[in-house]
Amino acid sequence: MTRPWWHDTVIYHIYPRSFYDANGDGYGDLPGIIEKLPYLRDLGIGAIWMGPVFSSPQVDNGYDVSDYRRIDPLFGTNADMDRLIESADRHGIRVLLDLVFNHSSDRHPWFEASRSRPAGKYGDYYIWRDAAPDGSEPNEWRSVFGGSAWDWSEDRHQFYLHLFAREQPDLNWENPAVRAELRDIANYWLDRGVAGFRMDVINFISKSADDYIDGPRFLEFIAEFRAGLRNGGEVLLVGETPGINAERAAAYTDPDAGALDMVLLFDHLRLDHGPGGRWDPVPWRHEDLRRNMEYEQRLLKRAWPSIYLSNHDQPRIVSRYGNEQEYRYESATALATVFYLQRGTPILYQGDEIAMRNIPIEEATQIVDIESGNAYRELVQEKGLSPEEALRRVRRIARDNGRTPMQWSGADNAGFTPRGATASPWYPVNPDYPEWNVAAQDESGTVRWYIRELLALRRDDVTLRHGEFELVHEPEDSPVVAYRRRRVNGTVLVVANLSDGVVGFPFTNGSILLSNYSDSPVESTSLLRPWECRVLAENLHRVGGIHTMTVEKT
């Protein structure tokens, strides 16, 4: 059986405005991505997924699109996109675009026409409802960004739905003309050479009377969308699907459904959510992580998972689940090992390969992200928290943490802008950049070096790419996360101590393929040091393949 190309690759997630600024205006751009393609190839990347780069008023950093067929001048031109696709292909890298098809900008011509001419062609392109008998909103739906999900239009004398910012009205997928328009946009970019799409909050496109997530026509809409794509069988569709579990994900990605190829699940990023949700963080539990891994791997056994640690909507993983102070190298590499060697396609977020961490947010005025800023104000004004307590909660989880400029070197602005640039980066660089940057991490004992070896190990070992997943069950209070990848030609054991302490683990005989400590022993019972991870070959029967290696920590 021929496997889809994405089963054997690693995807690198780029946040364009923060990746690399080639023209010195303070914003990352498409020419900057082109310039860094050799770096990505050397890291072991086979595809890149870029956040949206289409024309936008930038209310939500590009997730409010006003023209889906035009590159925003902030990032370059359509010709730059063509050059990027061609250059990436020469480096053996495919390009994935971010399609924001649940909603558009309120400055999109479709919405302007829908608002002003209800009886016209575009009148039904968005979700409009009359006011309730008392003049209030049609229902009590809340926006993901806080407040009501409905906004009143004086022009039309109706409410329109916006599940995010008021400037992001929801498109009406119940209208066949809308679905046809969106399919044509996707084909426009496929014709220019992209290999697929990440589809933003795609499970929001079908609404029911009771909920706006995971509506009854979702699979129908996506199957119809895929069927209308040119070379649809070879196009990768990755769905961002908040609010669903692995059981629904299995249905969405079932090969017989003809819908999505992978989904982005969020349960592993909710481990630190307290009773009050995302903005009420609590310490995470290792047992919850183990259960979540086993649950998702079991239910997606017939389908294909995506494996990711963080993204542009999340804080930095080493700050969130690791130890960014005493064990920054060890915790970053241990977490990467546990996640990226599971069955599925790894999606590596920019900067995680050098263990970028959260920024020091000392004042609420430093918060730029619209969701995080709204959350801070809601905690103070509606929940009654003190400004200090609200900031404590928000600073750790704010999306700004994952959006700071990429740290390329110890030069001015972390090398994010070219030498001699006069414009400052759109957001301040993390002050730890002189030590933690790409240029400083090219030797054994650094995070980038380790990640490169980890991805090479996965690429060269068929068991790690396609073997079955089997969790090693540990006591509930154990900080060890371990599993085996099994195939007819052998077994690979992945073990990590995700804690600051020392813990024992009963190893079997085997050879170490990779470790983040240089002197990791293999004994019948041995101790795992803080954040130590090991990858071992057990009873392998193969010729050639992986060489045994360890990482020397300096």
N, C-alpha and C positions, 0 to 999 in steps of 0.2 A: 504494500500500500504506500502510495506517495503521500508524504506528510506535507501539510501547508508550510510555506517558508517561515512563518512566524514561530513555528514550534522549535526552530533551531537557531534562533537569533536572540539578541538582547536589544531592547529599545531604550533610547536615551531621551528623557523628557526635558525639553528646553522651554524656559520661560523667556521669550525673545527679548523683552525690554531689559532683562538683567543678565543676558549671556555674554555678549561682547559688542562693544560700541566701536564700529570701524570708522565712522566719520567724525567722531569727537563732539557730538551734540549732547551727550549725556544719556542717550538711550541705546540699548542694544538694537541690532538691525540684521537684516538678511545678509549683507556683505560680511558682517561679523561672523555669522554662522559659517559662511563659506570659508572664511579664513581659518576657522578652527576645525574643519573637517579632518585634516590629518591627525589632530589630537584625538578625535573621536574614534577614528579607525584604529589608532594605536591602542586605545583603551579596550577595544574589542566590541565596538558597537556595530550593529547591522541595520538599524533603522533609527530615525529620529522622529519624535512627535513634538511639534511646536504648538505652543499656545496660539490663540487666534491672532492673525496678522492682517485681517481685513480692515477696510475703512471703518472708523469708529470714532464717536465723540470721546471715548476712553473714560466714561463714567465708572465702568467696572473693568478697567484695564483690558479693553478689547472684547469683553464678553457681551458687549452691546454693539452689534454690527449694523452699520448703515448701508453697506454695499458689499455683498458676498463675492463679487467678481473682481474687486479691486483691492490691491495691497495698500494699506494705509501708508501715507508718505513718511510717517514716523519710522517705519521699518524698511522702506525702499519702494520698489516699483514692481509691476508684474514681470518686467524683464529680469529684475533681480531674482524673483522667484524661479523663473525659467533657468537662470544660471545656477541657482542653488540645486535644483533638481538634477541638472546635468552634471554638476560637479560632484554631488553626492553619489550619483550612479558610478562615476569613474572611481570613487573610493569604495565601492561595494556597499553603499549605504542607501537604504530606501527612505522616502520622505512621507510622513503622515501629517495631515492637517487636522486642526481642531474645528469641527463643525458645531456652531452654536445654533441649533435648529429648534430648540424649544421656544425661543424668544428672539426678538430682534431689538434694535435700538428704536426709541420712539421718534428718531429722526430718519428712519428708513422711509423712502418714498411710499412703500406699501402702507405703513401706519398713518402717515400724513394724509394719504388719500382715504383710508378707512375711516379716519376720524372726521374728515370734512365732507365726505360723500357716502353716506351709509348705503345708498341704493346703487352705488357704482360697482365696478369690477372688484375692487379691493375691500368692499364694505364688510365682507364676512371672512377676511383674512386673519382676524384676531378675535378674541373671546370677549364679547360685549354682553352686558346684562342690564336690565332695568333695575332701578332702585327697589328696595323692599317697600311695602305700603307706607312705612313710617319715614321713608326717604333715606334709610341707612343702606349699608352695603348689602349686596345680594345674599351673602352668607358670612360666616365667621372665619373663613380661611385666613391664615397668617402668612406673610411673606417670609421666606427663608432668612432675609436680611432684617427682619423685625417689622412690626406694624402690620396694618391690614394689607392683604394681597390685592385689594381693589382700589382704583383711583377714578375720580369723577372727571368726565370730559364735558366742559361747558359747550363745546361745539356740537357734540352729538347727544348730549343730555342722557348719557348712559355711563355706567361703570365699565372699565376694562380691567382684565386680570393681569397682574404682574407678580409672578411667584418670586421674583427677586427685586431689584430696584424699580421704582416707579418709571424709570426711563427704559425699562426692559419689558415691554408688553409681550404676553404669550401669544404665539402663533396658533391658529386654529387648524389642527391636523384633521379635524372632521371634514374640512373642506377639501375635496379632491384636487382643486386647483392649487392649493397651497402645497400639497404633497408633490404635485407635478413640478412646481417651481423649484422646490428644494432638491428633487431628484436631478433636475437639469443643472443646478448649481454644482452638485457633486460630480456630474459627468463633465462639466466644464473643466474642473481641476484634474479629473482622471485623464482627460485628453491632453493635459499639459504635462502629465507624467507622474503624478503622485501615486503612491502605492496603497493608500487607504486613509482611514479617518478615525480619530477619536471623537465620539459624539457626546457632547456636553449634556448632562442631566437628561439623557435621552428617555428614561422611563417616566418622565413627566409629560410626555407628549399626548398621552391618552389619559383623560380625566374621567372620573365617575361622579355621580351625584354627591358622594360622600367624601371623596378624597381626590387629591390631584397627583398622586403617585401611583404608578403601576395600574393604570386603567385597563378596561376589558379589551380594548382594540390594539394594545401595544404590539403584540406579536404580528398581528395582521398588518399594521402600518410598516413595521420594519421589514417583514418579508416582502411586501410590495415594493418598498424602497430598494432593497437589494436586487430584486428581480429586474428593476429598471436600470441598474448600473451596467455600464459596458465592462466586459470581463468581470462580471460580478463575483464569480467563483474564486478569483484570484485577489480580490480586493479585501483588505483587512478592515473589519469594522469592530472597533473597541467601544463599548458602551459604558459611560459613567452612569451608575445606577444607584444613587443614594436611597437608603430606606428599604432595600430588599435584602433577603437572606440568600444563602447558598442554594436553597431549594428552588427559588425563583430564578436564580442565576443559571442553574442547570437547564431549566426550561428555555431560557432566552438563548442559550448557547448550544442547545442540542443540535447536532449536525442535521437532523431531519427537519428542523424548524425553518432552516434557510433564513435565519435572522442574523444575530450577532455571532462573532467568532470568540470574543472574550468580553468580560465585563470587569469593571473596577468596583470591587466590594470594599466596604468600609468597616467591617466589624473589628478588624485588628487595630483600627485607629480610634476605636471607642473604648479600649481597655481602661483608659484613664478618665472616663466620663463618670462624674458623680451623680447623685440624685437629681441635681439641677441641670444635667446634661453637659454639653461641651464646655460651657463657661463655669463649670463647677468641678475642676479637676481633682482627682484623687490618685493615690499610688496604684499602679497596675499590678496584676497578679500573674505569675508565671503559669499557673494552672489554667487561667482563662486563655492565655495565648496558645497553650498546647491543645486545649479543647477546640479552639477556633480553627487552628491549622488542620486538625484531624477531620473536623466537620466539613470544612470547605473541600479538602482533598477527596473525601469520600463521596460527597454529593456531586463533585465535578469530575468524577472518574471517567465518565463517558465523554464529557466535554473537555475544555482546555482552560485552565486558570491563567490569570495574570498575577504576577508576584511583584508587589511594590512595597516600599517602606514609607515613602512620603511623596508629596507633590506640591504644586504651587498653592494649594489650599490648606496646607498643613505647616506646623512648626517644624524645625529641624529635628530629625530622628535621634541624633546623638544627645540632644538636649532633652528630648521628650522621654525616651526609653533607655538611654544609655547613661554614662557618667562622663560629662563633658569636662570635668575638672581633673580628677586623679587618673582616670582610665579612658581618656578620649580616643586614643588609637585602638586600644583593646576592645572597647565597647562598640565602636563604629564597625570594626572588622567582624566581631562576633555576630552582631545583628545582621550584617550583610550576608554572612555565611549561612545563618539559619534561614533567611528568607530566600536568597537567590539560588539555592540548591534544591529547593522544593520542585515538584513537578509543575511546570508552567513556564510562561515567558516572563523573564525578569524585565521590569521597567525601572531604570535607574534615573533618579532625579538629579539634575545638575547640581554639583557641589557636594552631594553625598559621598562622592568618590574621594573627597579630600576632608571629609568630616566637618563641613561647615556647620556652625551652630547658631542658636538664636542670638538675636541682637539685644543689647541692653536698652530696653524701653523704660526710661525714667519718668517720662511725662506723657499724658494722654495726647498731647499735641503732636507727638512723634508718630501716632497711628495714622497711616495713610489709607489703608484698606477700608472700603466702605462697610463691609460686614463687621469687621472688628470694631470700628468706630461706633457703629450703631449699637453693637452689643455693650460697649462700655457705657454709652448714654442710657440704654435701657436698664442696665444693672443699677445705675445711680438714680435715675428718675422714676422708674417703675418698680424696681425691686427694693429700693431703699438702702442699698449698700453705700458705704462711705466711698468717696473717690479713691482712697488708698486701697481698699479691699477690691473694688471693681478693677482697678488697674492691675493688682496682683493676679487676679484671675485671668484677665484678658492678655496680659503681656506674654504669658507662657504659651498660649495657644493661638495667638494672633497670626493671621495669614502673612502679615508683613515679614515675619521671621524667615519664611521660605522664599522671599522675593528680593532679598538684598543682592546687589551686583556680585557676579561670579568673581572669585578671588584668584586671578591668574598669576600674580607675582607680588613681590614686595615693593614694587614701584608705586608712584603716586596713583591714588584711586584703585589700588590693588591690580593695576594693569588692565582694568576694565575699559578705560578709555585709552586711545593711542598717545604715545609720547608727544608732548607739546599741546595737547587739547586744553582749551580754556574753559569749556563747559564742565560743570560738576555733574556727577552721576545723578540720575533722577531720584535715587534714594541713597542715603549715606551707606558706604561700605562698612562691613563689620570691622571694628577697631582691632581685631586680632589678626588681620590679614598679613602683617609682616612675617608672621611665623607660619600661619596656616594658609598656604596657597599652592597652586599647581606646580610652579617652578621649584618649590622647596620639597616636593614629594616624588622624586624620581629614583629613589634608592630603597633597598630592602629596609624594612622596619617602618615604612610610611604607609598611610592608608591608601593612597593612590596606587602605589606599587602592589599592595596586597589585592586590591580590587581588580587590577589588571590580571593578576595571576588567578584569582578566583573565577573570573569570566573565561579565561583560557581553559581552566580545568573543566568547566561546564561544557565549553565548546568541543573539547577533545574527547570527552567521555560520554559514550552513548547511554550508559546507565544513568548518569546524572541528567541527561536530556529527556530520556524516554522511559526510564525505569519506574516501577510502581512505588508508591509512597506508603511507608509503614511507620507509624509513630511508635517510639519506645516509651512506654508508660512509666512515669516517675511518681513518687509520693507527692501528694497535693502541695506540700510546702517546699518541695525541691525547686531550686532555681535553674536546674538543668533542663534544657530542651534538646531532645535527641530524636533522630529518625533514621530509617534506612531507605535507600533507593534500591530496589531489587529488579534484576533482569536475569535471563537464563545464563548469561556469561559471568555473573558475579553479583556482589552486593557492596554498596558503599554506605558507610556509617557516618552520619554528621552529628556531632556532639558539641554543645556549647554551654558554658556556665555563665548565665546572664545575671551576674551579681558581683558585688565587691568582695565577697568572702571566698573561702576555699571549700571545695566540696568533692567527695569521692564519687567515682563512677566505675562500674565493673566492665572494663574493656575486654574484648576477645582478641585473639591474635590477628594482626593485620599490619599493613604498611601505611605510614602516614603520607597522604597525598598533599595535604596543606594544613598548616597551623599558623596561628598568629603569635605563638611563642616559638623561639628558635630551638628550645631544648625539650620539646614535648615528648615524654616517654610513652611507650605502649606496654603496659603490664596487665596482668589479670585484674588487678585493682589499682588504680592510680588516682592521684589528686588533681583536680582541675583548679588552676589558680584563677584569680579574679578575671572574669570576662575571657577566659581561655576557650578557644574553639579548636577542634580537630576534625579533619576529614580523613577517614581511613578506608582503604580497600580491604574487604574481607573475602577470602576464598575466591579470588578472581581467576578465571580461566580464559585468558585472552592473550593475543600476541601484540606487542607494541603498545601504543597508547600513552597513558600518563606516566610522567616521571615523578619519583618521590621528591617532595620539596618541603622545606619549612621556611618560615619567614623570620629573619633575624631582627629582633627588636633592639634598636640602639637607644 
